[in-house]
Amino acid sequence: MFGLGMIKGTIIGMGIGIMAGLALKEVCRMKKKKDQISKTESDIVDSENS
């Protein structure tokens, strides 16, 4: 019984870890995309002022 609980707990823990990792990856991807958009906008503004 104890071994089955350990296995079940490990599987649940790994599932939570994978979900958290994917969520963090998605947040980083969105942040990177937002930074690229703002950088492109600032480049356009800089070229208009020159």
Stockholm file with secondary structure:
# STOCKHOLM 1.0

chainA/1-50         MFGLGMIKGTIIGMGIGIMAGLALKEVCRMKKKKDQISKTESDIVDSENS
#=GR chainA/1-50 SS CHHHHHHHHHHHHHHHHHHHHHHHHHHHHHHHHHHHHHHHHHHHHHHHHC
#=GC SS_cons        CHHHHHHHHHHHHHHHHHHHHHHHHHHHHHHHHHHHHHHHHHHHHHHHHC
//
